[in-house]
Amino acid sequence: MASILLIWGILPCKEGNHCLFLVPPKGCIELLLRYGVELIGKKAVVIGRSKIVGLPTSLLLQNPEQVTSGADIVISDVGVPNIVRGCWLKPGAIVIDTGTHYVKEANSLHGRRVVGDVCYEEAITKASAITPVPGGVGPVSISMLLSNTLDSAKRAYNIV
């Protein structure tokens, strides 16, 4: 079990050892880098969730539309389908949607479809780039998991 947590980047690292990054954030950064997004000087907003503190506090203290409207990069991990609306986004923003939710849809083969935290139909009209759901961050996270596995094996066998 510990090796699985290590590969996912969940276990803390000991002083002097190299750490593996958590897979989902590593995937988000990799997406930005692979598409040539210049990060220096950009305003980035991460709409996150933690059930106890993060999401409730941020919703009480800030208007999410106001916070995201000036962001060059928006990464959403709220856990609520279609909560991030197109009108929240700055024109030309880059949007990474890490949410995965099933919503009812009568016209669908199985009576449901997969959507993200971001209302894709609205956001696509404002964003310069947006990850689709499904098929966006998920496959990148899998490749980052494999990357962590390879990095861990290299370290275990002292391969540089």
C-alpha positions, -999 to 999 in steps of 0.1 A, spaced: 0 0 0 28 24 8 43 20 -26 10 29 -43 7 60 -21 43 69 -29 37 67 -67 6 89 -64 29 114 -45 8 111 -13 35 100 11 57 127 27 94 126 17 122 124 41 148 151 43 175 146 16 152 125 -6 136 136 -38 98 139 -36 73 128 -62 46 154 -70 10 146 -65 -4 132 -98 -33 155 -105 -14 188 -99 15 175 -118 -8 167 -147 -22 202 -147 12 218 -148 23 193 -175 -7 203 -197 2 240 -194 39 234 -202 32 210 -231 9 237 -247 36 264 -243 17 284 -218 40 310 -203 34 309 -165 56 338 -154 36 369 -148 2 352 -152 -25 354 -127 -37 319 -119 -68 309 -98 -73 274 -85 -109 268 -74 -103 240 -50 -123 219 -26 -118 206 8 -150 196 26 -141 212 59 -123 244 52 -114 253 16 -146 254 -4 -169 267 24 -145 294 34 -138 306 -1 -174 307 -10 -182 327 21 -153 352 16 -152 357 -21 -174 360 -51 -159 333 -74 -170 352 -106 -151 382 -94 -120 362 -86 -119 342 -118 -128 371 -141 -92 385 -140 -74 352 -141 -53 341 -171 -54 305 -160 -83 288 -141 -80 253 -127 -112 240 -113 -115 211 -88 -147 221 -70 -166 189 -72 -199 205 -84 -210 199 -120 -211 230 -143 -205 254 -114 -179 275 -132 -198 295 -158 -185 311 -190 -194 346 -177 -169 340 -149 -140 338 -173 -116 365 -186 -117 364 -225 -87 343 -236 -83 325 -203 -69 290 -202 -92 266 -183 -82 232 -168 -113 213 -156 -104 184 -133 -140 176 -123 -158 145 -134 -195 141 -127 -225 122 -140 -256 142 -147 -289 129 -158 -297 133 -195 -328 117 -209 -316 117 -245 -284 99 -236 -279 61 -242 -276 54 -205 -297 83 -192 -266 102 -180 -236 120 -194 -202 130 -180 -195 167 -173 -169 187 -155 -169 215 -130 -168 240 -159 -199 246 -181 -181 237 -213 -207 250 -236 -203 285 -221 -166 285 -213 -156 274 -249 -169 308 -261 -145 328 -238 -115 305 -232 -85 303 -256 -80 267 -244 -100 244 -223 -97 207 -213 -126 185 -223 -144 163 -198 -140 134 -203 -107 130 -220 -88 160 -207 -70 158 -174 -77 121 -168 -54 107 -195 -27 132 -185 -30 121 -148 -25 85 -159 7 95 -178 19 114 -147 13 83 -126 35 64 -150 61 92 -149 61 89 -111 65 51 -113 94 55 -137 111 82 -115 106 60 -84 122 30 -102 151 51 -114 157 63 -78 154 28 -64 181 15 -87 203 46 -87 197 53 -124 201 89 -134 
